[in-house]
Amino acid sequence: MPIVLFLPHKIILPTGAKLQANKGETILNVALRNNIKLEHACEQSCACSTCHCIIRKGFASVLGWSEKEEDILDKAWGLESESRLSCQAIIGDVDIEVEIPLYNLNYTTEKY
């Protein structure tokens, strides 16, 4: 079973998490199954960018890329070349490392 390492996030996941995933499962489903409150305003329909994440390691092994996802990602804050929508990013056989950006379209804070 592949491992998803969620890097620490000041608000959602201060200590980070190392979680087992099932091949074929999305990054968002792994997070939600483990009570990580990763926002997903469109309920996983690839219609918003609130579940934006950055794959820091293992990017090439994550499947499910589509032109629609690419169009939606253009709206994400802090977009990087390894950015994906966690609701569309399907985990393969390789362990991955994921960063949840501090901001998204629905949530901003000046505190941090």
C-alpha positions in Angstrom: 0.0 0.0 0.0 1.3 3.4 -0.9 2.0 6.0 1.8 0.8 9.6 1.6 2.9 12.0 3.7 0.9 15.2 4.4 3.4 17.9 5.3 2.5 20.1 8.3 -0.1 22.9 7.7 -0.4 25.6 10.3 -4.2 25.4 10.6 -5.5 22.1 9.2 -2.7 19.7 10.2 0.0 21.3 12.5 2.0 18.1 12.9 1.5 16.6 9.4 0.4 13.0 8.9 1.8 9.8 7.4 -1.1 7.7 6.1 -1.7 4.5 4.2 -3.6 4.8 1.0 -5.2 2.4 -1.4 -3.9 2.4 -5.0 -6.6 4.1 -7.1 -7.8 6.3 -4.2 -7.7 10.1 -4.5 -5.6 12.2 -2.2 -8.8 14.0 -1.0 -10.4 10.7 0.0 -7.3 9.7 2.0 -7.4 13.0 3.8 -11.2 12.8 4.5 -11.0 9.2 5.6 -8.4 10.2 8.2 -10.4 13.3 9.5 -8.1 15.8 7.7 -10.5 18.7 7.0 -9.3 19.5 3.5 -11.7 21.8 1.9 -13.6 20.6 -1.2 -16.4 23.1 -1.9 -17.6 21.5 -5.1 -18.0 18.0 -3.5 -15.3 16.4 -5.7 -16.8 17.4 -9.0 -13.7 19.2 -10.4 -15.5 22.5 -10.4 -13.5 24.6 -7.9 -9.9 24.8 -6.8 -10.4 24.6 -3.0 -8.8 21.2 -2.7 -5.6 22.3 -4.4 -2.5 20.6 -3.2 1.1 20.4 -4.3 2.8 17.0 -4.8 6.3 17.5 -3.4 7.5 13.9 -4.1 6.1 11.3 -6.4 4.3 13.7 -8.8 4.8 11.5 -11.8 3.1 8.5 -10.2 -0.2 10.4 -9.5 -2.8 9.7 -12.2 -6.1 11.2 -13.3 -4.9 14.4 -15.0 -7.4 16.0 -17.3 -7.8 19.2 -19.3 -10.7 20.1 -17.1 -8.5 19.9 -14.0 -5.9 22.0 -15.7 -8.5 24.7 -16.4 -9.8 24.7 -12.8 -6.2 24.8 -11.4 -5.6 28.1 -13.1 -7.9 29.6 -10.4 -5.8 28.2 -7.5 -3.7 30.5 -5.3 0.0 29.6 -5.2 -0.1 27.4 -8.3 3.1 25.4 -9.0 4.1 23.0 -11.7 3.4 20.1 -9.2 -0.1 21.4 -8.3 -3.1 19.0 -8.5 -6.7 19.0 -7.3 -6.7 16.5 -4.6 -10.2 15.3 -5.6 -8.8 14.3 -9.1 -5.3 13.1 -8.1 -5.4 9.3 -8.1 -2.7 7.6 -6.1 -0.6 4.9 -7.9 2.0 2.5 -6.4 4.5 5.0 -5.3 4.6 6.9 -1.9 3.9 10.6 -2.3 4.5 13.7 -0.2 1.7 16.4 -0.3 1.6 20.0 0.8 -1.7 21.7 1.5 -1.3 25.4 0.6 -2.1 27.8 3.4 -4.7 29.7 1.3 -7.4 28.8 -1.2 -10.2 30.7 -2.9 -12.6 30.2 0.1 -10.2 30.7 3.0 -7.7 33.4 3.8 -6.2 34.6 7.0 -3.9 37.4 8.0 -3.1 35.7 11.3 -0.4 33.5 9.8 
